[in-house]
Amino acid sequence: MKPIFVMVKCELGSAYAIADAVAQNVTEVSEAYSISGAYDLLLKCYVAEDADIGRFVTKRLQTLPGVKDTFTIMTFKAFA
């Protein structure tokens, strides 16, 4: 499995509902954090090595009600 991080910008007032929907419906997400700054949530996701990450983000995350925007961070090597 390959870890990726996805930052999510939410409609006003919907961050908690989106975090709950992610926890209930998106098994690839192992951790969800509320964060400060331009984005509202940070999701740690584990996808298969051969997974189409763009399709995962656009079909599984961006389609959740209240999601305005996402920013995906690809990982290369874990050091700790």
Secondary structure, 3 states (H helix, E strand, C coil): CEEEEEEEEECCCCHHHHHHHHHHHCCCEEEEEECCCCCCEEEEEEECCCCCHHHHHHHHHCCCCCEEEEEEEECCCCCC
